[in-house]
């Protein structure tokens, strides 16, 4: 059975115009689909600027239901182009209840479901706890036309537990829609160290779980933030197959051979040798004498 699949990445800058961003994204999805992409991953919160750099109640007006207007448009596009679309959106679940959510649309336009971001940061420039309720659906995998995929979102990417659980649920590829960057005031050495840490932790998820990892970030200057782009794809042993520019918008299509997971997992049997009987303490906040 052919286990090759072509994934498309859309790394772009955004503006304050929600409809303009959606139109731009649709155009870029068409471009990568025209280059053979079968699964297309978009960056985190692609319909707007990254609004979490401030705490402003007006920004809640950006939210929408899922399914809703954006997923309706993208479902039609997915069906037309015969592609899977991974779309990160600001979800309004109910009055006063919001999530950072990714919808997955299959190649026939069917809405397969959503994943709600589990780990929510609260740092200078990333005031996400003001906007987002932590996900309550657990980790998710989606059985698409082309592959069984797992989706995690940005801050989730720093947690090996999230990647592990999603891989154990059968994900053949881990996708990470992302919005992360440097403060424009930071030194170059600091910026380099931060980017390297970001990429390294995700490459480690590929190695530990024997799956491809696809991370799609935004680029461009927004306020005091310079989003660092650098979207990349790693194979199941952590080798970087592709890395985007830090400063430019880029579309990219990469063919992945999913059969490599079996090869790497057989020769480096990390899953076989897991001592699941010893891992109960991981559910504690901190392991101390109490």
Sine and cosine of phi, psi and omega as CSV:
sin_phi,cos_phi,sin_psi,cos_psi,sin_omega,cos_omega
0.00,0.00,0.72,-0.70,0.01,-1.00
-0.93,0.37,0.84,-0.55,0.00,-1.00
-0.92,-0.38,0.38,0.93,0.01,-1.00
-1.00,-0.08,0.65,-0.76,0.00,-1.00
-0.61,-0.79,0.60,-0.80,0.01,-1.00
-0.98,-0.22,0.84,-0.54,0.01,-1.00
-0.96,-0.29,0.60,-0.80,0.02,-1.00
-0.91,-0.42,0.70,-0.71,0.04,-1.00
-0.92,-0.38,0.67,-0.74,0.09,-1.00
-0.85,-0.52,0.97,-0.26,0.06,-1.00
-0.96,-0.28,0.88,-0.48,-0.07,-1.00
-0.53,-0.85,0.21,-0.98,0.14,-0.99
-1.00,-0.07,0.33,-0.94,-0.04,-1.00
-0.80,-0.60,0.27,-0.96,0.07,-1.00
-0.83,-0.55,-0.07,-1.00,0.01,-1.00
-0.99,0.16,-0.12,0.99,-0.03,-1.00
-1.00,0.00,0.95,-0.30,-0.07,-1.00
-0.87,0.49,-0.73,0.68,-0.02,-1.00
-0.91,0.40,-0.60,0.80,0.03,-1.00
-0.89,0.45,-0.66,0.75,0.02,-1.00
-0.90,0.43,-0.64,0.77,0.01,-1.00
-0.91,0.41,-0.69,0.72,0.02,-1.00
-0.89,0.46,-0.67,0.74,0.02,-1.00
-0.89,0.46,-0.68,0.73,0.00,-1.00
-0.90,0.44,-0.69,0.72,0.02,-1.00
-0.86,0.51,-0.66,0.75,0.03,-1.00
-0.88,0.48,-0.66,0.75,-0.02,-1.00
-0.95,0.30,-0.55,0.84,0.10,-1.00
-0.89,0.46,-0.66,0.75,0.05,-1.00
-0.87,0.49,-0.63,0.78,-0.01,-1.00
-0.89,0.46,-0.76,0.65,-0.05,-1.00
-0.95,0.31,-0.53,0.85,0.08,-1.00
-0.90,0.44,-0.62,0.79,0.05,-1.00
-0.91,0.42,-0.36,0.93,0.04,-1.00
-1.00,-0.07,0.12,0.99,0.11,-0.99
0.97,-0.22,0.05,1.00,0.00,-1.00
-0.88,0.48,0.67,-0.74,0.05,-1.00
-0.95,-0.32,-0.51,0.86,0.09,-1.00
-0.82,-0.57,0.82,-0.58,-0.05,-1.00
-0.89,-0.45,0.82,-0.57,0.02,-1.00
-0.94,-0.33,0.76,-0.65,0.03,-1.00
-0.98,-0.21,0.33,-0.94,0.00,-1.00
-0.97,0.26,0.21,-0.98,-0.02,-1.00
-0.91,0.42,0.74,-0.67,0.11,-0.99
0.80,0.60,0.80,0.61,-0.16,-0.99
-0.96,0.26,-0.21,0.98,-0.05,-1.00
-1.00,0.07,0.01,1.00,-0.04,-1.00
-0.49,-0.87,0.11,-0.99,0.27,-0.96
-0.89,0.45,0.32,-0.95,0.08,-1.00
-0.97,0.24,1.00,-0.09,-0.16,-0.99
-0.98,0.21,-0.18,0.98,-0.09,-1.00
-0.97,0.23,0.09,1.00,0.07,-1.00
-0.96,0.27,-0.20,0.98,0.07,-1.00
-0.67,-0.74,0.34,-0.94,0.12,-0.99
-0.98,-0.20,0.98,-0.20,-0.12,-0.99
-0.65,-0.76,0.88,-0.47,-0.05,-1.00
-0.88,0.48,-0.46,0.89,0.00,-1.00
-0.89,0.46,-0.42,0.91,-0.03,-1.00
-0.93,0.37,-0.32,0.95,0.06,-1.00
-0.90,0.44,-0.32,0.95,0.03,-1.00
-0.93,0.36,-0.25,0.97,0.03,-1.00
-0.97,0.25,-0.30,0.95,-0.12,-0.99
-0.96,0.27,0.39,-0.92,0.02,-1.00
-0.53,-0.85,0.28,-0.96,0.05,-1.00
-0.96,0.27,0.43,-0.90,0.11,-0.99
-0.75,-0.66,0.90,-0.44,-0.05,1.00
-0.88,0.47,0.41,-0.91,-0.04,-1.00
-0.15,-0.99,-0.34,-0.94,-0.11,-0.99
-0.84,0.54,-0.71,0.70,-0.04,-1.00
-0.93,0.36,-0.70,0.72,0.00,-1.00
-0.92,0.38,-0.51,0.86,0.06,-1.00
-0.89,0.46,-0.72,0.69,0.00,-1.00
-0.89,0.45,-0.69,0.72,-0.05,-1.00
-0.96,0.29,-0.50,0.87,0.07,-1.00
-0.90,0.45,-0.69,0.73,0.05,-1.00
-0.87,0.49,-0.67,0.74,0.00,-1.00
-0.91,0.40,-0.69,0.73,0.02,-1.00
-0.85,0.52,-0.69,0.72,0.01,-1.00
-0.91,0.42,-0.69,0.72,-0.01,-1.00
-0.87,0.48,-0.68,0.73,-0.10,-0.99
-1.00,-0.07,-0.15,0.99,-0.03,-1.00
0.88,0.48,0.70,0.71,0.01,-1.00
-0.80,-0.60,0.45,-0.89,0.17,-0.99
-1.00,0.07,0.68,-0.73,0.01,-1.00
-0.85,-0.53,0.77,-0.63,0.05,-1.00
-0.96,-0.29,0.94,-0.35,-0.21,-0.98
-0.84,-0.55,0.90,-0.43,-0.02,-1.00
-1.00,-0.01,0.82,-0.57,-0.11,-0.99
-0.67,-0.75,0.33,-0.94,0.09,-1.00
-1.00,0.01,0.95,-0.31,-0.13,-0.99
-1.00,-0.08,0.77,-0.64,0.21,-0.98
-0.99,-0.14,0.96,-0.28,-0.05,-1.00
-0.99,0.14,-0.64,0.77,0.01,-1.00
-0.33,-0.94,0.09,-1.00,0.04,-1.00
-0.87,0.50,0.85,-0.52,0.03,-1.00
0.98,0.21,0.17,0.98,-0.02,-1.00
-0.75,-0.66,0.90,-0.44,-0.15,-0.99
-0.74,-0.68,0.48,-0.88,0.03,-1.00
-0.69,-0.73,0.39,-0.92,0.21,-0.98
-1.00,-0.08,0.94,-0.33,-0.29,-0.96
-0.74,-0.67,0.59,-0.81,0.11,-0.99
-0.90,-0.44,0.79,-0.61,0.07,-1.00
-0.99,-0.13,0.55,-0.83,0.04,-1.00
-0.87,-0.49,0.82,-0.57,-0.04,-1.00
-0.90,-0.43,0.81,-0.58,-0.07,-1.00
-0.98,0.20,0.14,-0.99,-0.11,-0.99
-0.93,0.36,-0.25,0.97,0.09,-1.00
-0.99,-0.12,0.16,0.99,0.00,-1.00
1.00,0.02,-0.08,1.00,-0.03,-1.00
-0.93,0.36,0.66,-0.75,0.10,-1.00
-0.99,0.14,0.92,-0.39,-0.07,-1.00
-1.00,0.06,-0.30,0.95,-0.01,-1.00
0.69,-0.73,-0.17,-0.98,-0.09,-1.00
-0.67,-0.75,0.38,-0.93,0.17,-0.99
-0.83,-0.56,0.76,-0.65,0.03,-1.00
-0.98,-0.21,0.79,-0.61,-0.07,-1.00
-0.79,0.61,0.79,-0.61,-0.09,-1.00
-1.00,0.03,-0.68,0.73,-0.06,-1.00
-0.99,-0.15,0.86,-0.51,-0.10,-1.00
-0.90,-0.43,0.88,-0.47,-0.02,-1.00
-0.99,0.17,0.30,-0.95,0.15,-0.99
-0.51,-0.86,1.00,0.07,-0.04,-1.00
-0.75,-0.66,0.27,-0.96,0.10,-1.00
-0.81,0.59,0.84,-0.54,-0.03,-1.00
1.00,0.03,-0.16,0.99,-0.01,-1.00
-0.71,-0.70,0.92,0.38,-0.09,-1.00
-1.00,0.03,0.86,0.51,-0.13,-0.99
-0.96,0.26,-0.44,0.90,0.01,-1.00
-0.91,0.42,-0.37,0.93,0.07,-1.00
-0.92,0.40,-0.52,0.85,-0.12,-0.99
-0.97,-0.25,-0.63,0.78,-0.25,-0.97
-0.93,-0.37,0.74,-0.67,0.21,-0.98
-0.99,0.15,0.69,-0.72,0.02,-1.00
-0.85,0.52,0.55,-0.84,0.00,-1.00
-0.85,0.53,0.57,-0.82,-0.02,-1.00
-0.79,-0.61,0.30,0.95,-0.01,-1.00
-0.97,-0.24,-0.01,1.00,-0.07,-1.00
0.96,0.27,-0.16,-0.99,0.01,-1.00
-1.00,0.09,0.46,-0.89,-0.19,-0.98
-0.71,-0.70,0.53,-0.85,0.23,-0.97
-0.80,-0.60,0.43,-0.90,-0.08,-1.00
-0.76,-0.65,0.83,-0.56,-0.04,-1.00
-1.00,0.01,1.00,0.03,-0.06,-1.00
-1.00,0.06,0.08,-1.00,0.00,-1.00
-0.86,0.52,-0.56,0.83,-0.17,-0.98
-0.96,-0.27,-0.39,0.92,-0.02,-1.00
-0.17,-0.99,0.34,-0.94,0.13,-0.99
-1.00,-0.01,0.91,-0.42,-0.17,-0.99
-0.90,-0.45,0.49,-0.87,0.14,-0.99
-0.93,-0.38,0.61,-0.79,-0.01,-1.00
-0.82,-0.58,0.81,-0.59,0.15,-0.99
-0.81,-0.58,0.24,-0.97,-0.14,-0.99
-0.77,-0.64,0.86,-0.50,0.18,-0.98
0.65,0.76,-0.98,-0.20,-0.11,-0.99
-0.83,0.57,-0.43,0.90,0.10,-0.99
-0.85,0.53,-0.44,0.90,-0.16,-0.99
-0.93,0.36,-0.24,0.97,0.00,-1.00
-1.00,0.05,-0.06,1.00,-0.14,-0.99
-0.92,-0.39,0.94,-0.33,-0.01,-1.00
-0.88,0.47,-0.45,0.89,-0.01,-1.00
-0.89,0.45,-0.64,0.77,-0.02,-1.00
-0.91,0.42,-0.72,0.70,0.02,-1.00
-0.90,0.43,-0.66,0.75,-0.03,-1.00
-0.88,0.48,-0.77,0.64,-0.04,-1.00
-0.88,0.48,-0.68,0.74,-0.02,-1.00
-0.90,0.43,-0.65,0.76,0.05,-1.00
-0.91,0.41,-0.64,0.77,0.00,-1.00
-0.92,0.40,-0.34,0.94,0.06,-1.00
-0.99,0.14,-0.03,1.00,0.10,-1.00
0.96,-0.29,0.13,0.99,0.01,-1.00
-0.88,0.48,0.75,-0.67,0.05,-1.00
-1.00,-0.04,-0.40,0.92,0.07,-1.00
-0.67,-0.75,0.67,-0.74,0.12,-0.99
-0.97,-0.23,0.83,-0.55,0.04,-1.00
-0.95,-0.30,0.67,-0.74,0.00,-1.00
-0.79,-0.62,1.00,0.03,0.19,-0.98
-0.89,0.45,0.71,-0.71,-0.24,-0.97
-0.60,-0.80,0.50,-0.87,0.20,-0.98
-0.64,-0.77,0.99,-0.14,-0.05,-1.00
-0.57,-0.82,0.57,-0.82,-0.04,-1.00
-0.35,-0.94,-0.13,-0.99,0.01,-1.00
-0.98,-0.19,0.54,-0.84,0.26,-0.97
-0.93,0.36,0.72,-0.69,-0.10,-1.00
-0.88,0.47,-0.29,0.96,-0.02,-1.00
-1.00,0.06,-0.11,0.99,-0.11,-0.99
-0.98,0.20,0.42,-0.91,0.03,-1.00
-0.97,0.26,0.41,-0.91,-0.03,-1.00
-0.87,0.50,-0.66,0.76,-0.01,-1.00
-0.88,0.47,-0.65,0.76,0.03,-1.00
-0.90,0.43,-0.69,0.72,0.01,-1.00
-0.86,0.50,-0.71,0.70,-0.01,-1.00
-0.89,0.46,-0.68,0.73,-0.01,-1.00
-0.89,0.45,-0.66,0.76,-0.01,-1.00
-0.91,0.41,-0.71,0.71,0.01,-1.00
-0.89,0.46,-0.69,0.72,-0.01,-1.00
-0.88,0.48,-0.63,0.78,0.04,-1.00
-0.90,0.43,-0.68,0.74,-0.01,-1.00
-0.87,0.49,-0.72,0.69,0.00,-1.00
-0.95,0.32,-0.64,0.77,-0.05,-1.00
-0.88,0.48,-0.70,0.72,-0.05,-1.00
-0.90,0.44,-0.58,0.82,0.00,-1.00
-0.97,0.24,-0.60,0.80,0.10,-1.00
-0.88,0.47,-0.55,0.84,0.03,-1.00
-0.92,0.39,-0.53,0.85,0.08,-1.00
-0.90,0.44,-0.62,0.79,0.04,-1.00
-0.88,0.47,-0.71,0.71,-0.03,-1.00
-0.92,0.39,-0.77,0.64,-0.09,-1.00
-0.90,0.45,-0.50,0.87,-0.09,-1.00
-0.94,-0.34,-0.15,0.99,0.03,-1.00
0.91,0.41,0.65,0.76,0.01,-1.00
-0.72,-0.69,0.35,-0.94,0.14,-0.99
-0.95,0.32,0.56,-0.83,0.08,-1.00
-0.85,-0.52,0.74,-0.67,0.01,-1.00
-0.82,-0.57,0.90,-0.45,-0.05,-1.00
-0.87,-0.49,0.83,-0.56,-0.10,-0.99
-0.86,-0.50,0.91,-0.41,-0.06,-1.00
-0.93,-0.37,0.31,-0.95,0.10,-0.99
-1.00,0.01,0.22,-0.98,0.08,-1.00
-0.73,-0.69,0.13,-0.99,0.02,-1.00
0.96,-0.27,0.28,-0.96,0.01,-1.00
-1.00,-0.08,0.77,-0.64,0.07,-1.00
-0.69,-0.72,0.95,-0.31,-0.04,-1.00
0.88,0.48,-0.81,-0.59,0.00,-1.00
-1.00,-0.01,0.12,0.99,-0.07,-1.00
-0.95,-0.33,0.71,-0.71,0.12,-0.99
-0.92,-0.39,0.98,-0.21,-0.04,-1.00
-0.93,0.38,0.71,-0.70,-0.26,-0.97
-1.00,-0.03,0.16,0.99,0.07,-1.00
0.77,0.64,-0.81,-0.59,0.09,-1.00
0.91,0.42,0.39,0.92,0.07,-1.00
-0.79,0.62,0.57,-0.82,-0.06,-1.00
-0.47,-0.88,0.25,-0.97,0.08,-1.00
-0.78,-0.62,0.74,-0.67,0.07,-1.00
-0.86,-0.50,0.59,-0.81,0.04,-1.00
-0.99,0.13,0.03,-1.00,-0.10,-1.00
-0.92,0.40,-0.03,1.00,0.12,-0.99
-0.89,-0.45,0.30,0.96,0.12,-0.99
0.99,0.10,0.04,1.00,0.03,-1.00
-0.95,0.32,0.75,-0.66,0.01,-1.00
-0.98,0.21,0.90,-0.43,0.01,-1.00
-1.00,0.08,-0.45,0.89,-0.03,-1.00
-0.37,-0.93,0.63,-0.78,0.11,-0.99
-0.63,-0.77,0.77,-0.63,-0.03,-1.00
-0.99,0.14,0.22,-0.97,0.10,-0.99
-0.89,0.45,0.40,-0.91,0.10,-0.99
-0.98,0.19,-0.43,0.90,-0.21,-0.98
-0.89,-0.45,-0.26,0.96,-0.12,-0.99
-0.95,-0.31,0.49,-0.87,0.18,-0.98
-0.94,0.34,0.65,-0.76,-0.01,-1.00
-0.56,-0.83,0.65,-0.76,0.26,-0.97
-0.95,-0.30,0.58,-0.82,0.02,-1.00
-0.49,-0.87,0.61,-0.79,0.09,-1.00
-0.86,-0.52,0.78,-0.63,-0.04,-1.00
-0.76,-0.65,0.77,-0.64,0.09,-1.00
-0.99,0.11,0.77,-0.64,0.03,-1.00
-0.92,-0.39,0.66,-0.75,0.07,-1.00
-0.98,-0.22,0.98,-0.18,-0.10,-0.99
-0.93,0.36,-0.29,0.96,0.04,-1.00
-0.92,0.39,-0.31,0.95,0.01,-1.00
-0.90,0.43,-0.42,0.91,0.04,-1.00
-0.87,0.50,-0.68,0.74,0.00,-1.00
-0.90,0.44,-0.67,0.74,-0.01,-1.00
-0.89,0.45,-0.77,0.64,-0.03,-1.00
-0.92,0.39,-0.64,0.77,-0.01,-1.00
-0.93,0.37,-0.49,0.87,0.03,-1.00
-0.97,0.26,-0.68,0.73,-0.05,-1.00
-0.99,0.14,-0.45,0.89,0.05,-1.00
-0.80,-0.60,0.98,0.18,-0.24,-0.97
-0.99,0.15,0.89,0.45,0.00,-1.00
-0.89,0.45,-0.61,0.79,0.00,-1.00
-0.93,0.37,-0.62,0.78,0.03,-1.00
-0.87,0.50,-0.64,0.76,-0.16,-0.99
-1.00,-0.06,0.15,0.99,0.05,-1.00
-0.91,0.42,0.72,-0.69,0.04,-1.00
-0.99,-0.13,0.97,0.23,-0.09,-1.00
-0.90,0.44,-0.36,0.93,0.03,-1.00
-0.94,0.33,-0.24,0.97,-0.08,-1.00
-0.96,-0.28,0.05,1.00,-0.19,-0.98
-0.99,-0.13,0.05,1.00,-0.04,-1.00
-0.81,0.58,-0.59,0.81,-0.02,-1.00
-0.89,0.46,-0.25,0.97,-0.04,-1.00
-0.90,0.44,-0.33,0.94,0.00,-1.00
-0.99,0.16,-0.07,1.00,0.06,-1.00
-1.00,0.07,0.53,-0.85,0.05,-1.00
-0.89,0.45,-0.68,0.74,0.02,-1.00
-0.40,-0.92,0.63,-0.78,-0.06,-1.00
-0.99,-0.12,0.98,-0.17,0.02,-1.00
-0.78,-0.62,-0.12,-0.99,-0.11,-0.99
-0.92,0.39,-0.43,0.91,0.00,-1.00
-0.98,0.21,0.00,0.00,0.00,0.00
